[in-house]
Amino acid sequence: MRISVFGCGYLGAVHAACMAKLGHEVVGIDVVEHQVASLSRGEAPFYEPGLPELLREALDTGRLTFTSSAAAAADAEVHFVCVGTPQKKGENGADLTYVHAAIADLAPHLKPGDVVVGKSTVPVGTAELLLETIRATQPEATLIWNPEFLREGHAVKDTLHPDRFVYGTTPDEAGASAAARLDEVYAQALGEGTPKIETDLATAQLVKVAANSFLATKISFINAMAELCEKTGADVTSLADAIGLDDRIGRKFLNAGLGFGGGCLPKDIRAFMARAGELGADQALTFLREVDAINMRRRVRMVDLAREVCGGSIVGRQIAVLGAAFKPESDDVRDSPALSVSAQMQLQGAQVRVTDPRAIENARKKWPDLTFVETVEEAVADAEVVLLLTEWREYLDLEPQVIAKLVEVPRIVDGRNCLQPEQWRAAGWTYRALGRQ
């Protein structure tokens, strides 16, 4: 298949490289020239395990190219729209500027029979408007909605071997033809038995935001339990283990701690609430306001816990922060809980040093007033308390006896409930964590 991919950010770059890996002829199109140049050299402009190797392999075959010219889509048959839908400034709703711009750029180059595949996360109702734009220019082209379900740090695997496909189509011959064409694109994964659900456009647009809202709710639920555990002397990790054994609930996403961040969950649940309000169904999603509020309270509580550990004040205290990315195996610092906590502590008078294996450069751009260091040893030197805020494997593998020799006072606050308390306490550390005594 000849494929174009509009938008070569996180989603688009991964998707383009993976489609070329599957044997398709792919052109990635993006308006950001330096991003196009970087990708054309086989250099990923963000950290994602396995992507640089995949990019170079695909470029070497000649099946993958990148350009800033929308006209390059004229030779393609299937066109993926993978642009971002960030939160509007000062509002909860999604900014659809890039989606509409991508369709406007693509439309003049569409041919009869071409299929446009929407992958961006959009408010329900957006696809129908985009389809009108497409058919106003090329009546014999059509649109199918195929939401993405990538996890940062696992995006290559999630694209090549997804856990499901969702097709949102129009109820006509064009919709059936588009689905058949997309089956050809995904033939390998479908041949492996990947489940596929075909539905209408509205449902397909709801799937991603509904899934993210459910995950966010599950995370905030266990963090609400952590608040109660701290008041009652209970242990939230044991609580999660116990209720997670119920197969109706499950243990995944029941890890109490600092909460979620990143470029998806926070903005998606807010955009979902905003769209529900526009549709007159805001009462259906009022619970998401509390989900969001619980998540933000975790950041404040982490600062409070650091203050408690330091005897009631963090003013002038030397604090080491391990982690800047919003999650491990990523350099993404969008809405990072770790950086939010670091900035709050610095504003309250603490001396904060932050380190991260991958995200320092991005973090420095977003929070230039914070102090960043390259290594754990630099961060913890003479520290009066250490905060683990992103659960990178190298932090989980730290030897408490070794780190104890570098700090001023051996006190650690585990913001992700990912360490072994007994191991750290046996090495002489004061260990604290959210939702645990």
C-alpha positions as CSV (number, residue, x, y, z in Angstrom):
1,M,0.0,0.0,0.0
2,R,1.1,3.6,-0.6
3,I,0.4,5.5,2.6
4,S,0.8,9.1,3.8
5,V,1.0,10.1,7.5
6,F,0.0,13.7,8.4
7,G,1.7,14.8,11.6
8,C,5.1,13.3,12.6
9,G,5.1,13.9,16.3
10,Y,5.0,11.1,18.7
11,L,2.0,9.2,17.2
12,G,2.8,9.9,13.6
13,A,6.5,9.2,13.6
14,V,5.9,5.8,15.3
15,H,3.0,5.0,13.0
16,A,5.0,5.9,9.8
17,A,8.0,3.8,10.8
18,C,5.9,0.8,11.8
19,M,3.8,0.9,8.5
20,A,7.1,0.9,6.6
21,K,8.3,-2.0,8.7
22,L,5.1,-3.9,7.6
23,G,6.2,-3.4,3.9
24,H,4.1,-0.4,3.0
25,E,5.5,2.6,1.1
26,V,5.1,5.5,3.5
27,V,5.6,9.3,3.3
28,G,5.5,11.2,6.6
29,I,4.3,14.8,6.3
30,D,4.8,17.6,8.9
31,V,5.0,21.4,8.8
32,V,7.8,21.5,11.3
33,E,10.9,21.6,9.1
34,H,13.5,20.6,11.8
35,Q,11.4,17.6,12.8
36,V,11.2,16.5,9.2
37,A,15.0,16.9,8.9
38,S,15.7,15.0,12.1
39,L,13.4,12.1,11.1
40,S,14.9,12.0,7.6
41,R,18.3,11.4,9.2
42,G,16.8,8.5,11.2
43,E,16.9,10.5,14.4
44,A,13.8,10.4,16.6
45,P,13.0,13.9,18.1
46,F,11.8,12.2,21.3
47,Y,12.8,9.2,23.3
48,E,10.9,6.0,22.5
49,P,12.6,2.6,22.9
50,G,13.2,0.8,19.6
51,L,12.1,3.7,17.4
52,P,15.6,5.0,16.3
53,E,16.5,1.5,15.1
54,L,13.2,1.1,13.3
55,L,13.5,4.5,11.6
56,R,16.9,3.8,10.2
57,E,15.9,0.3,9.0
58,A,12.8,1.7,7.2
59,L,14.8,4.6,5.7
60,D,17.4,2.3,4.4
61,T,14.8,0.2,2.6
62,G,13.6,3.3,0.8
63,R,10.0,2.6,1.9
64,L,10.0,5.5,4.3
65,T,10.5,9.2,3.5
66,F,9.6,12.5,5.3
67,T,8.7,15.8,3.8
68,S,7.0,19.1,4.6
69,S,5.1,19.1,1.3
70,A,1.4,18.0,1.5
71,A,1.6,17.4,-2.3
72,A,3.6,14.3,-1.5
73,A,0.3,12.7,-0.4
74,A,-1.0,12.7,-4.0
75,D,0.6,9.3,-4.7
76,A,-0.8,7.6,-1.6
77,E,-4.1,5.7,-1.4
78,V,-4.5,5.7,2.4
79,H,-3.9,8.8,4.5
80,F,-3.4,8.7,8.2
81,V,-4.1,11.8,10.3
82,C,-1.9,11.7,13.4
83,V,-1.7,15.3,14.5
84,G,-2.0,16.5,18.1
85,T,-5.1,17.8,19.8
86,P,-3.7,19.7,22.8
87,Q,-5.8,21.3,25.5
88,K,-6.9,24.8,24.6
89,K,-5.2,27.5,26.6
90,G,-7.4,28.6,29.5
91,E,-10.1,26.0,28.7
92,N,-10.7,22.3,29.1
93,G,-11.7,21.7,25.5
94,A,-9.4,20.2,22.8
95,D,-7.7,22.4,20.3
96,L,-8.6,21.0,16.8
97,T,-6.6,23.5,14.9
98,Y,-4.0,21.0,13.7
99,V,-6.6,18.4,12.7
100,H,-8.6,20.8,10.5
101,A,-5.4,22.2,9.0
102,A,-4.2,18.6,8.1
103,I,-7.5,17.8,6.4
104,A,-7.4,21.2,4.6
105,D,-3.8,20.5,3.4
106,L,-4.7,16.9,2.3
107,A,-8.1,17.5,0.6
108,P,-6.8,19.0,-2.7
109,H,-4.6,15.9,-3.2
110,L,-7.2,13.3,-2.7
111,K,-8.2,11.0,-5.5
112,P,-11.4,9.0,-6.1
113,G,-11.3,5.9,-3.8
114,D,-8.8,7.4,-1.4
115,V,-9.3,6.6,2.3
116,V,-8.6,9.1,5.1
117,V,-7.9,7.4,8.4
118,G,-8.3,9.5,11.6
119,K,-6.1,8.4,14.5
120,S,-5.9,11.7,16.5
121,T,-7.9,11.8,19.7
122,V,-10.8,14.1,19.0
123,P,-14.1,15.1,20.6
124,V,-17.1,13.1,19.4
125,G,-18.6,14.8,16.3
126,T,-15.3,15.9,14.8
127,A,-15.1,13.1,12.3
128,E,-18.4,13.9,10.8
129,L,-17.3,17.5,10.2
130,L,-14.0,16.3,8.7
131,L,-15.9,14.0,6.3
132,E,-18.0,16.9,5.1
133,T,-14.7,18.8,4.3
134,I,-13.3,15.8,2.5
135,R,-16.3,15.1,0.3
136,A,-16.8,18.8,-0.5
137,T,-13.4,18.6,-2.3
138,Q,-13.4,14.9,-3.4
139,P,-16.8,13.3,-3.2
140,E,-15.4,9.8,-4.0
141,A,-13.0,9.8,-1.0
142,T,-14.1,8.7,2.4
143,L,-13.1,8.7,6.1
144,I,-12.7,5.9,8.6
145,W,-12.0,6.5,12.3
146,N,-9.3,4.3,13.7
147,P,-8.2,5.5,17.2
148,E,-4.8,4.8,18.6
149,F,-4.0,3.1,21.9
150,L,-0.3,3.7,22.2
151,R,1.5,3.6,25.6
152,E,4.6,5.7,25.7
153,G,7.6,3.5,26.2
154,H,5.8,0.6,24.4
155,A,4.6,2.5,21.2
156,V,6.4,0.4,18.7
157,K,5.1,-2.9,20.1
158,D,1.6,-1.4,20.5
159,T,1.6,-0.4,16.8
160,L,3.0,-3.6,15.3
161,H,1.1,-5.9,17.7
162,P,-1.9,-4.0,19.1
163,D,-4.4,-5.5,21.5
164,R,-7.3,-4.4,19.3
165,F,-8.4,-2.5,16.3
166,V,-11.5,-0.2,16.2
167,Y,-12.9,0.9,12.9
168,G,-15.5,3.7,12.8
169,T,-17.2,3.8,9.4
170,T,-20.1,5.3,7.5
171,P,-23.0,3.0,6.9
172,D,-22.6,2.8,3.2
173,E,-20.6,1.1,0.5
174,A,-17.8,3.7,0.9
175,G,-17.5,2.7,4.6
176,A,-17.3,-1.0,3.8
177,S,-14.7,-0.3,1.1
178,A,-12.6,1.8,3.5
179,A,-12.7,-0.9,6.1
180,A,-11.5,-3.5,3.6
181,R,-8.7,-1.2,2.6
182,L,-7.6,-0.7,6.2
183,D,-7.7,-4.5,6.6
184,E,-5.0,-4.6,3.9
185,V,-2.9,-2.1,5.8
186,Y,-3.2,-4.1,9.0
187,A,-3.1,-7.6,7.4
188,Q,-0.2,-8.9,9.5
189,A,-1.7,-8.0,12.9
190,L,-5.1,-9.2,11.8
191,G,-3.5,-12.4,10.7
192,E,-2.1,-12.8,14.2
193,G,-5.6,-12.8,15.5
194,T,-5.8,-9.2,16.8
195,P,-9.5,-8.5,17.6
196,K,-11.3,-5.9,15.5
197,I,-14.5,-4.0,16.3
198,E,-16.4,-2.2,13.5
199,T,-18.7,0.4,14.6
200,D,-20.1,3.9,13.7
201,L,-18.0,7.0,13.6
202,A,-19.4,8.4,16.9
203,T,-18.6,5.3,18.9
204,A,-15.1,5.0,17.5
205,Q,-14.4,8.6,18.5
206,L,-15.6,7.8,22.1
207,V,-13.5,4.7,22.6
208,K,-10.1,6.4,23.3
209,V,-11.4,9.1,25.6
210,A,-13.7,6.6,27.4
211,A,-10.7,4.2,27.9
212,N,-8.5,7.0,29.2
213,S,-11.2,8.2,31.5
214,F,-11.7,4.8,32.9
215,L,-7.9,4.4,33.6
216,A,-7.8,7.8,35.2
217,T,-10.7,7.0,37.4
218,K,-9.1,3.7,38.5
219,I,-5.9,5.6,39.4
220,S,-7.7,8.3,41.2
221,F,-9.8,5.8,43.1
222,I,-6.8,4.0,44.6
223,N,-5.3,7.4,45.4
224,A,-8.5,8.4,47.2
225,M,-8.1,5.2,49.2
226,A,-4.5,6.3,49.9
227,E,-5.9,9.5,51.5
228,L,-8.1,7.4,53.8
229,C,-5.3,5.0,54.6
230,E,-3.1,7.8,55.8
231,K,-5.9,8.9,58.2
232,T,-6.7,5.4,59.5
233,G,-3.3,3.7,59.6
234,A,-4.1,1.3,56.8
235,D,-1.7,0.3,54.0
236,V,-2.9,1.2,50.5
237,T,-0.5,-1.3,48.8
238,S,-1.9,-4.2,50.7
239,L,-5.4,-2.8,50.1
240,A,-4.8,-2.7,46.4
241,D,-3.4,-6.2,46.4
242,A,-6.5,-7.5,48.1
243,I,-9.1,-5.8,46.0
244,G,-7.0,-6.5,42.8
245,L,-7.5,-10.2,43.3
246,D,-11.1,-9.7,42.4
247,D,-11.1,-10.5,38.6
248,R,-13.9,-7.9,38.1
249,I,-11.4,-5.3,39.3
250,G,-7.9,-6.4,38.6
251,R,-4.6,-5.2,39.9
252,K,-3.4,-3.1,37.0
253,F,-3.6,0.7,37.4
254,L,-4.2,0.3,41.2
255,N,-0.8,1.6,42.1
256,A,-1.3,4.4,44.6
257,G,1.2,7.3,44.4
258,L,1.8,10.6,42.8
259,G,-0.9,10.2,40.1
260,F,-1.0,10.5,36.3
261,G,0.3,13.1,34.0
262,G,1.6,13.3,30.4
263,G,0.0,14.5,27.2
264,C,-3.0,12.1,27.1
265,L,-4.9,11.3,30.3
266,P,-5.2,14.8,31.8
267,K,-6.1,16.7,28.6
268,D,-8.4,13.9,27.4
269,I,-10.6,13.7,30.5
270,R,-10.9,17.5,30.5
271,A,-11.8,17.6,26.8
272,F,-14.3,14.8,27.4
273,M,-16.0,16.8,30.1
274,A,-16.0,19.9,27.9
275,R,-17.5,18.1,25.0
276,A,-20.2,16.5,27.3
277,G,-21.1,20.0,28.4
278,E,-21.5,21.1,24.8
279,L,-23.8,18.2,24.1
280,G,-25.9,18.9,27.2
281,A,-24.7,15.8,28.9
282,D,-22.3,17.3,31.4
283,Q,-24.1,15.6,34.3
284,A,-22.9,12.2,33.0
285,L,-19.2,13.1,33.5
286,T,-19.3,15.2,36.7
287,F,-17.3,12.4,38.4
288,L,-14.4,13.2,36.2
289,R,-14.0,16.6,37.9
290,E,-13.2,14.7,41.2
291,V,-11.0,12.3,39.4
292,D,-9.0,15.3,38.1
293,A,-9.1,16.9,41.6
294,I,-7.8,13.8,43.4
295,N,-5.0,13.5,40.9
296,M,-3.9,17.1,41.5
297,R,-4.2,16.8,45.3
298,R,-1.5,14.0,45.2
299,R,1.0,16.6,44.1
300,V,0.2,18.9,47.0
301,R,0.3,15.9,49.4
302,M,3.7,14.9,48.2
303,V,5.0,18.4,49.1
304,D,3.3,18.1,52.5
305,L,4.9,14.7,53.1
306,A,8.3,16.0,52.3
307,R,7.7,18.8,54.8
308,E,6.6,16.3,57.4
309,V,9.7,14.2,56.9
310,C,11.9,17.3,57.2
311,G,10.4,18.2,60.6
312,G,7.8,20.7,59.5
313,S,9.7,22.9,57.1
314,I,11.5,22.6,53.7
315,V,12.8,26.1,53.7
316,G,16.5,25.9,52.9
317,R,16.5,22.1,52.8
318,Q,18.5,20.3,50.2
319,I,16.0,18.0,48.4
320,A,16.9,15.5,45.7
321,V,14.3,14.5,43.1
322,L,14.7,11.3,41.2
323,G,12.6,11.6,38.0
324,A,11.4,14.4,35.7
325,A,9.4,12.5,33.0
326,F,5.8,11.9,33.7
327,K,6.5,8.1,33.4
328,P,9.5,5.8,33.0
329,E,10.8,4.9,29.5
330,S,9.8,8.4,28.2
331,D,11.3,11.9,27.9
332,D,7.8,13.4,28.0
333,V,7.5,16.1,30.6
334,R,4.0,17.3,29.7
335,D,2.0,17.8,32.9
336,S,4.7,15.9,34.8
337,P,3.7,15.3,38.4
338,A,7.4,15.1,39.3
339,L,8.2,18.5,37.9
340,S,5.1,20.0,39.4
341,V,6.2,18.8,42.9
342,S,9.7,20.0,42.3
343,A,8.6,23.5,41.3
344,Q,6.2,23.8,44.3
345,M,9.0,22.8,46.7
346,Q,11.4,25.4,45.2
347,L,8.7,28.1,45.4
348,Q,8.3,27.2,49.1
349,G,12.0,27.8,49.7
350,A,13.6,24.4,49.2
351,Q,16.9,23.8,47.4
352,V,15.9,21.3,44.8
353,R,18.1,19.2,42.5
354,V,16.3,17.1,39.8
355,T,17.7,14.2,37.8
356,D,16.3,11.9,35.1
357,P,17.8,9.4,32.7
358,R,16.1,10.8,29.6
359,A,14.0,13.9,30.3
360,I,16.5,16.5,31.6
361,E,16.7,18.5,28.3
362,N,12.9,18.7,27.9
363,A,12.4,19.5,31.6
364,R,15.0,22.3,31.5
365,K,13.1,23.9,28.6
366,K,9.8,23.8,30.5
367,W,11.1,24.6,34.0
368,P,14.3,26.7,33.4
369,D,14.4,27.9,37.0
370,L,14.9,24.4,38.4
371,T,18.3,22.9,39.0
372,F,19.0,19.8,36.9
373,V,21.9,17.3,37.3
374,E,22.9,14.4,35.2
375,T,23.3,11.6,37.8
376,V,21.7,10.2,40.9
377,E,25.0,10.8,42.7
378,E,24.9,14.5,41.9
379,A,21.3,14.8,42.9
380,V,21.6,13.1,46.3
381,A,24.9,14.7,47.4
382,D,24.3,16.1,50.8
383,A,20.5,15.9,50.4
384,E,18.3,16.0,53.5
385,V,15.5,14.1,51.8
386,V,15.3,12.1,48.6
387,L,12.0,12.0,46.6
388,L,11.5,9.2,44.1
389,L,8.9,10.6,41.7
390,T,9.3,8.7,38.4
391,E,9.8,4.9,38.7
392,W,12.7,4.4,36.3
393,R,14.2,0.9,36.6
394,E,17.6,2.3,37.6
395,Y,16.0,4.0,40.6
396,L,14.3,0.8,41.7
397,D,17.6,-0.9,41.6
398,L,19.5,1.6,43.7
399,E,21.4,0.2,46.7
400,P,20.2,2.0,49.8
401,Q,23.5,1.3,51.7
402,V,25.5,3.0,48.9
403,I,23.2,6.0,48.6
404,A,23.1,6.5,52.3
405,K,26.8,7.4,52.2
406,L,26.1,10.3,49.9
407,V,23.2,12.0,51.6
408,E,23.3,14.3,54.6
409,V,20.3,12.6,56.2
410,P,18.9,9.2,55.0
411,R,15.3,10.0,54.4
412,I,13.3,9.0,51.4
413,V,9.8,9.6,50.2
414,D,8.6,7.0,47.7
415,G,6.1,8.9,45.5
416,R,5.3,5.8,43.4
417,N,5.2,3.1,46.1
418,C,7.7,1.1,44.0
419,L,10.5,0.5,46.5
420,Q,10.9,-2.2,49.2
421,P,10.4,-0.3,52.5
422,E,12.1,-3.1,54.6
423,Q,15.2,-2.9,52.5
424,W,15.6,0.8,52.9
425,R,14.7,0.8,56.6
426,A,17.2,-2.0,57.2
427,A,19.9,0.3,55.7
428,G,19.0,3.1,58.2
429,W,16.7,5.1,56.1
430,T,13.5,6.9,57.2
431,Y,11.0,5.6,54.6
432,R,7.7,7.3,53.8
433,A,5.2,6.8,51.0
434,L,1.8,8.0,50.0
435,G,-1.0,5.9,51.6
436,R,1.4,3.9,53.9
437,Q,2.5,4.4,57.4
